[in-house]
């Protein structure tokens, strides 16, 4: 029997989708779309028009495309088109939204125009082209960004290496490491970065400024280092010249021993020359501007280290953050306790703001610790600008800050928090680069001796985490309920850690039916938590926490083991030739375990389940990172004899490329996609095209979330093989599933 017009149109749309999806750029997709649309509709002409005119056309002689007339046809001002060699042709037009903002047009000779099914097919093709161009534009933008980033990384590689070296030195200074170790780090960093054979640092002898002492060296023979350990400034080679001239000196033929070419930069303390940093090569070398600037930067850091060494013993630094100059945690807590006592006497109120930067780690990781430190300093400066002289700001560690507002009302503290947020959202200039951060702020109030200082800080900290949960870049005021929620989360975490060993999880199974005969072919395993106090807890209430804490790995392992055991038990006592298959979802953490294939293989062995009776479900988003690694892991799983299903198909970045690259056996159409089938003719056509696409690629197609008889009818007509949903049955216990599978078809009377 000949296929119906609707079925033929669906097949043609599927073929169109397959061909257009294969191209790698938008112009090619437009050209292929015009050609394929004309071919599918047996038209003499196929045209894609954009907002500014014809983008691609077939069927016209070269250079004789009637742009103006085609525009009139697209706007509905003409119904026929004169085509050389074909005469007056009937036309059909479908709009294309998105970036093209145009039309897909075909023209065909003959007495009859285009049918309703053909017009619908043309609209479907236009929609496919629209989506394809949008996807290709996104990919092109990503490729462009990647190329720009690669160029930027190449240009900044040397600078980043310098920043990393300087960041190490700055951290050493900020952490108040021993002075000699800091100087050694500077000399080592200068030699490594410049690639010289030797480096050294000379500082004036404090007892005799006319003499210099070699405080640190690297690459010099030990005997030579001992001999030149203490010399006069004028006899100190390039280092001495740099000190006397107070300028960088480069000698291509040094008269000293051991080194042929040397370069030195002066070191200062409070503007006075106190030493020289020198590097040298045993071979002739010419130092360019980049090398000279690099040495100057290292010399500046020697100056910084010297100045810091002279001041670090002051009491002030014991009470302040060495990087930002803000109060330390100890000083902050001391002032807070004092102010709380004062507030109790005066019956006033104070507030604590706990501030945590959002996205600071991105800046620190991408630009280096030196940039991160510079950013923290600028954040501290902006914090100070928002406060009164009587208030105190502190850096508690990392990117966490605290502010104590003394003698404030409950309306004033949120205003100051808002001011801080607004100021921190403005761009920062960090080492010549513009960066952005946000902050989350928690507010707590105290007075009349109701809370100690550390309790106020903890309360503000809890409020800050609530602000992060509510979307970041905002503030929240502490409420006692926040403490209760934290305790509940901690309790849930504790209970979850014990749930596996206490055997508190249970598996239910939703049947998967053959849509042709209505028989149960498989079942999807769905986990539930039988909490001893809360009763049944659904996955959405505990799996995110399990994923975050890593507990999803043992939970997922138990689900796999139990589902395989149950499937083996079903099939042992099952009459008939066809065994039941069980489908198990894999979490992202499980999929990224290198030993996952071995784990699954051991479970199959332990449970004696035929690997052909196991389906592992994964989502496409899990495959977008470390693609080559994922392909290798999935192939190792396939070697066990099991099958792989791509879950939630139709909601993400699904493409032919993914379906062909990954060793997938099945696709599961997401239930939201199934639900949209009843909303319009085009949606139903696209759904049928997806089913046809799966079958064309020899993939089993499973529809999820079948709720109505109408959806079932549409899916059957499209050729979908399997389906699941509440139309057939909800999640069932093992015995119920076995009983249902052993009986007649569970389909209801539709």
N, C-alpha and C positions, 0 to 999 in steps of 0.2 A: 504493500500500500504506500502511495506517495506521501511524503511528510506534509503536514499542514503548513499554511503560510506562516503561522506564528512560530512553529518549531523551526522552520527554515530561517526565519528572521533571527531567532535566538542563536542558531548555529553560526549564521553570518556575523552576528555581533561578537560572538565568542572568538571567531577567527580574526575579526578586525582588532579586538582587544589584544589577542596574542601577538599579532604582527606589530601593531603600534607600540606595544609595551616593550618590544625588543630593541627599539632604536635608542641611540645614546645621546641625542641632542634634539632640541625643539624644532629647528628648521627641517630636519629629516622627518620628524614625526608629522609635521604639517604636510610635507610633500607626499609621504606615504599615505596619510589620511585622505588626501584628495584623490590619489590614484585608486586606493582600495574602495572608497565610497563609490566612485564611478563604476568600478568593476562589479561590486556587490549588487548595485542597482541597475546594471546593464545600461548605463548612461553613456552618452557620447562625451559629456563634459563633467569634470569634477573640479570644484574651486573652493579654496579656503580664503575668505576675506577677513582682514583685520580692521581695526579702527581707521587705519590710514590707507587702505586699499588692498589690492590682491596680494596675498602672501604666497600662494601656489596655485597653479592651474594646469589641467591636462585637457586635451581635446581641441585646442586652438592652434593655428599655425604660429610659428615662432615670431614673436614681436607683434602679434595682432590680437592680443587679449583685450576685449572691450571693457576696460575698467569701469567707465561711467555707466554703461548699460548693466553690468553686473551689480553695481551699487544700487541701481533702481530696482532690480529684481530682489535684492536682499531686503530693500525697504518696503517691498510689497507694491511698488508702483508699476511693475510689469509681471505678467504671468508666463510669458513665452520669451524665448531667447533664440535669435537667429544664429545658427552655428554653420560656418562654412562647410559645405558638403553634406549637411544633414537638414538644412532648412529650419523652419520654425519648430522649436523643441519645447516640450512641457518642462517646467522647472519645479523643484522642491527645495525648500530652504529650512535649515535648523539653526537656531542661535547658539553661539559659543560664548559663554561668560568667562570670567577670570581675566587674565592678562591680555588674551587675544581680543576680547570684546568685539567679536565679529560674527561670521556666519559660515556654515558649511553648506555648499550649494551644488546641486547636480541638475543636468539638463538631458532629456532623452527624447528622441524622435518617436513618431508614431501617432496614432489617433487617440490613444488613451493616456490619461495622466497617471500620477502615482497613487497607489492605494494607501489606505489608512495604515496598514502594517508596514508598508515601505516608508511612509513618513515617520512612523514611530521608530523604525530601524535607523533612519537618518538622524533622528534626535538622539538616539542612544549612541551613535557614532560620534556625534558632536560632543556629547557629554564625556565619552571616553577620551577624545582628543583634548578636551578642556582639562581633565584630570591628569592626563599624561604630560601635557605642557607644564602644568603647575608642578608636577613631580620633577620633571627635567630641569625646570628653572631653579627649584630648590637644590637639586644636586649640583647644578652649575655654580650656584652661589657658594655652596659648600666647597667645591673644588677651587673656586677663586680665592675664598678665604684661606684654604689650606695652602695654596701657592704663596699668597701674601705672607702668611705666618711662617712658611719655610724660609722665604727671603729675609724676613725680619729676624728669625732665629739665627740665620747665617751671619747677618750683619752684626747681631748683638752677642755672638758667641764669645768673642774675646772680652767684650765688656762684662758679660755675665761672669766669666771666669775671674776677672778682676774683682767684681763685686763680691763673689764668693770668698775670695782670699781676704778682702777687706772686711767682709762681714765676720769672718772668723776672728780677725784681729779686734774688731769692734766689740764682739761678744766677750773676748778675753779681757778687754779693758773694762767693759761694763760689769763683768763678774768679779772684777778685782783679783784676777789671777796674778801670780808672782811676776814682778817687773821683768826679771831676766827671761822668763818664759815668753812674755809678750814680745820682747825685743828679738828673741830667737825666731819667733813666728813671723815677724816682719821681714827679717833677713831671708828666711827660708822662702817666704812667699814671693819676695822680689826676685830671688834667683830662679825659682821655678817658673814664674810667669814670663820673665824675660829670656829664659833659656840660656843663662850665662854659666860659666864654669865655676865662678866664685862670687861671693858677696860678703860684705862686712859693714859694721856700724861703729863709727868712732864718735865718742862724746868727750867734751872737754873734761879734764881732770878738775874736780871742784877745788882741790887744794892748790893747783897751778894751772890757770886758764890757758897758759901758753902750751900746755901739753895735752895730748889726746890719748884716750884709752880705748882699745878695741874691745867693746862690750859684747859683741856677738859676731860670729863669722861662720861661713860655710864654704867648703870647697878648697880652703887653703891647706897646704901641707902643715901638719902639727908643728914641725920645727920652725917654719916660717912664721906661723901665727904667734908662737912664743917670742920670737925675736922682735917682731914689730908690735908686740902687745901695747907698748907705751912709747910714743914718739912725739916730737914737736909738731906743731900745726904745719909749719912750712916743709917738713919732711914727710908729711902724710900723703904724698901723691895727689891723686884726683880728689880725695876726700878733703885734704888740706886746702887745695885750690878752691873748692866749692865753699868751704867755710870762710876763706879770706875774701872771696868775691861776692859772697852771699848770693850765689847764682849756680845754676846747673852747669857742670863742666863735662865735656866728652873729649877724651884723648884717644886718638886712633893709634898712636905709638907711644905708650906710656914708658917712661924711663925707669920704672920700678922693676922689681924682680917678678918672675913667674907669669905675669899677665901682659899681653900685648896691647889690648884695647880696654879702656876703662871709662866708666861714667859715674859721676857722683852728684848728689843733690844735698843742699844744706838742710839742717834740722834746726828748728827754732823752739824757744820757750818764751812766751810773752813778747814775741817780736825780736828777740835777741838770738843770734846764731850760737848754738851750743854743740853742734856736731855735724857729721856728714855721713850719708848713706851711699855706699859705693858698690858697683857690680863690675865684673870684668871677665874677659875671654882670653884664653891662651892663643887663639887664632885672630887674625885681623878681622875687625868688625866695624861697621858703620851704624851708629845709633840714629834712627829716624825720629820724627816728631812723636809717633805713638809710643815708642820706647821711652823717650824723654818724659812725656807726660805721665806714663805709668810710674816711673821712678819718683817723680815729684809727688805723686799721690801717696806712694809708700813712705816717702820722707815726711809728708804731712802727718801720716799716721804715727810715725816715730815722735813727731812733735806733740801729737795728741797724747801719746802714751807717757811722754816725759812730763807734760803738764798735769796729767791725771795722777801720776805717781806722786807729784809734789803736793797734791791737794786731797788725795783719798784718805789721809789719816785724820782729816777734820771730822769733828763730831757730826756736822751737818749731814754727811753722807751716810752715817749710820742710821739716820731717820728718814732718808729720802731714797726714792727709786733712782738708781744711777743713770738709767737711760733717759727718763722723762723729766726728772727733777720733782715729780709729785711726791706726796707723802708716801711712806712705806706703810705696809699693813699694820706694823706695830705702832707707828705714830698715829695712824688713822684711828685705830682702836682706842689708843690712849686718849685722844681728843674727844672721841665719841663718848667714852665713859665719863669724862669730866663734864661734857655738855649735858649728858643725861642727869647727872647729879644737880647741875645748875637748873635744868628744866623742872626737876622735881621741886626745887625750892621756890622757883619763880612761877610755877604752874604754867609753863609754856610748853611748846611742842617742837620737836625737830623731826627731820625726815632723812632717810638714807636712800640714795639712788644707786642701784647695782647695774652697771653698764657693761654689756658684752658686745663686741663688734661682730657684725655679720659679714661674711665673705673675706675676713682678714686672711684666712689660710690660703685663699686663692692668690692674693697679692704676694704673700710670703713665699709660696711655693713657685710661682711663676717668675717673680722678679728677684728673688733671693732675700736672705735675712737682712742684708743692709737696707734694702728697700722697705722691708717690714719694720725694721727699727726706726727708719726715718718716718714712716707712716705713724707709728705709735707716738713719736715725739710731736707730730703735727696734731694728732688727736688730743694729746694732753694740752697743747696750747689752746685749742678751740674749747676744750672743757673749761679751762681757767677763764676764758673770756666770757663765759656764760654765768659766772659765779660772782658773789659779793666778796669783799675782802674778808668777811668773817667766816665764810664757808671754807670747807676743806675738800680737796680732790686727792685721790690716791690711786696708784696703780697696784692692784692686788696680785698681779702675775699674768704673764702672757698678754692676751688682749682684753683682760678684765679690769675694769675701773670701778671706783666707788666715789660717791660724793655725799658729804654730810652737809645738810642745810639746817642751820640753826635758827630757832625762833621763826618758824614758818607756819602758815595755815594750810589746811587740806586742799585749798584751791590754788595756792601759790606753787606748791611743789610740782603738780602736773604741768603747769605753765613752763616752769624751768626745764622739765623733762622734754616737753615739746620743742622748746628752743634748742636744746642740745641735739635732738633728733634732726631738726631742720638744718642746723649748722653742719652736722656730720654728713648729711646727704649731699652737700656741695662737693664738687670735685677736689681732689688733693693733687698737688704736684709733687711727685716722689721721684727723685733722681732723674728729673727731666721728662717724666712720663706722667700722664694724667690717669689717676685711678679713682675708683668709687668704692665706698663702703657704706653700710647701714649699721644701725645699732638697735639692740633690744634692751629696754630699761624696765627694771622692777622697782617699785616704790614701797617703802614701809615707813610707818610713823611710830614715834615713841615719845614718852614723857611721863611725868609723875611716877617714875620708878617702876613702870609695868614690864619693861623688858631690859635685859642687859645688852651691851653693845654688840656682842657676837650674835645674839639672837636676832637683833634688828638686821644685821648683815645677811643672816640665813633667810629671814623672811623676805627681804628684798631680792635675794637670789632666786627664791621660789617664784616670786612674781615675775622676774625676768624670764624664767623658763616658760611660764604661762604665756608671756608676750611672744616668745619664739614659736610656741605651739599655735598661737592665734594668727601667725602670718609674718612675724619679724618686722623690723622697722617701725616699732610701736612701743608703747609703755603700758604696763598694767600695775594696779595697786594691790598690795597683798590683802588677801582675805583668808580667814581661818580654813575655809573650804579647800584652799589650795594645798594646805598641809594634809587634809584628809585625802585628797585625790592622789597626792604623792604616796601616802601610806598604802592606798588601795593598789596603786601601780606596783609598789614594792611587794605587796602581798601577792598580787597576781604573778609577778615575776618569780617569787619564791614558790608559789603553788605550781607554776608551769614547769619549773625545774624538777619538781618531784612527781609530776603527773605521769611521765613515762614509766618510772620504776614502780609507781603505785597502780599501774594498769588502769588509768582513768580515761584513756582514749577509746573510742569505739568507731567502727567504720560502718557507714550505711552505703547502699549501692543503688544508683539510678540506672534502670535498664536502658539499653540501646537497642532499638528495634530495626529489623529489615523493613523498609517502607513498602516493599512489594508484597510480602506475605504476612507482615505483622508479627513475625516470630522474634523472640529475644535472642540476639547474637552475642551481646557483650553487656558489661555493667561498669559504670564509672565509680570508683571508690571515693567516698566523701567522708572526711574525718569530722568527728564531733568530740567535744570534751565533756565528760560527765563529772562536773565539779561537785565535790561532796556537799557544798553549801549553796552554790549558785545554780545547781541543776545543769541542764544542757547548755553549753557555751558554743556558739556558732563560730566558724573559722574566722570571719571578719573581726571578731572580738579578741582573738588571741594570736592568729598567725602573723600579723604585722609585728607584734612584740617578739614573737619567736624568731622571725627573720632578723630583727634588729639585734637580738642577743646571741644569735647563732644556734638557738635551741631547735630551729627548724631542721637541722641536720639529723639529730637523733629522732625527732618526731617523724620526719619524712622517711627515715630508715625503718621505723616501726610500721608506718603505713604500707610501705612496699612489702615488708615481710608478711604482715597480716593479710594484705590483699592477695598476694601470691599463694599463701597457705590456704585461704578460703577458696580461691579459684581451683586449686588442686583438689580440695575436698569436694567441691561441686562436681567436678568432672569425673572423680572416682566413682560416684554413685549415679552418674547421669546416663540415662538410656538414650540411645540414638547415636548416629555417627558423628555429629558435629559438637565439639566441646564449647563451653562458654569461655569467652575472653574477658579479662579484667583490664581496665584502663586506670592508670595511676598518674597523678600530676607530679612533676618534678619542680622544686623551688629553684630560684636563681643560685642560691648557695650550693645546693646539691649538684647542679649542673656544672659548677665551676670546680668541683672536687676532682683533682687529677685521677684519683683511684676509683671514680664512680663505676666504670665498666667492671672492675673486679668485684665491687660491692654487689652490683646487680647479678653478676654471674654466680656469686656465692649464695645469694638469696634463692635464685632459681634452682641451684643444686640442693640447698637445704630443704626446700619445699617440694621438690620433685615436680615442679610445674613445667610443662612443655613451654619453651620460650615463645613458640608461636601463639600462645594464649596470653601473652603480656603485651600491652600497649603502654608506652611512656608518652605522656603529654607534656609539651613545652610550648611556651608563648614566643612569638617572633622577637619581642623586645629582648628576650634572653640571648638571642643569637647575634645582636648587633655589635657586640663588643668582643674583641679577640676572635674574629670570625674564623681564621685558619685553625685556631686551637679548638673552637667549637665543632668545626667540620670533622677534625680528626677524632674528637671524643665521640661524636654521634656515630661515626663509622665504626669505632670500636664497639659501641653498644649494638649496632646492627649485626656485627659479627656473631653476637650471642644468639641470633635467630629471632629476636623480638621485633616489634614494629614501633615506628615513631609517628606521632600525630602532632600537627601544628594547630594549637588551640587558639580560639578567638580570631580566626581568620576573617579578614574584612574590616578590622578596626584599626590596624596599625600601618606598617610600611610594607604590607604584603605586595609581592611582585613576582613575576616569572623568574627573575634572577635568583631570588631566595629559594623559590620552590625547586629550581633546577640545581642550585649549588649544594643544598643540604639534602641528605639522604632521607627525605620524608616519604612516608607511605600513605598518610591520611591528612586531610584538612578538616577542621571543625569550624563550620560557619557560626560566628557569634550570634547569640540570641537576639541582640539588638538589630542585627542585619536581617534576621528572619522576621522580626516584628514589622520592619519597614516594608516588607513585601506587599502588605495589604494597603499601603498608603498611596499607591499610584502605579500606573502601567509601566513607567520607566524604571521604577525601583524593582518591580517584579522582573522586568527584562534583564536588568543588571544581575539580580540574584540568579536567574536562570543561566546567565552568561558565566557566572562564577562556578556554578555547578558543572556546566559544560566544559569550562576550562580545566577543572579538576579531573574530569573524566578523560579529556583529551590528553592530559599528562599522565594518565593511568594511575590516578590517586583516588582512593576511596574518600567519598565526601559524606560527612556527618553533619546534620543540622541540629543545633542546640536550641533549647527553649521553645519547642513546638507547643503552643498553647491552644490552638483552635483547629477545627476540621478544615477550615479554609486554607490555613497555612500548610497543613498536611497535603491538601489537594494540589496546591501550587508546587510544592517540593516534589511530589510524585510526578507531576507533569514535566518538571524540569529534569527529571532523571536522577534525583538525589537518592543514594542507596540506603543510608542509615539515618536515624534520628532519635532524639531523646527529648523529654519535656513532660510537663505535668498533664498534658493531654493523655499520655499513656500511664504514667505512674510517677509519684514523688520518690524521694530517697527511701529505700526499704532496708529492713534488717536482712541478714544473710538467709535466714530460713524463708522469709517472705519472698525474697528474690528467687530462691531455688524453686519454691512452690509455683510462683508465677511463670517461671521459665519452663517448668515441666508440663503446665497446662496448655489450653488452647491460646490463640492469639489474644494478648491483653488489650487489643484495640476496643474502644468503646463504640457504641452505636452512634455514628456521626449523622 
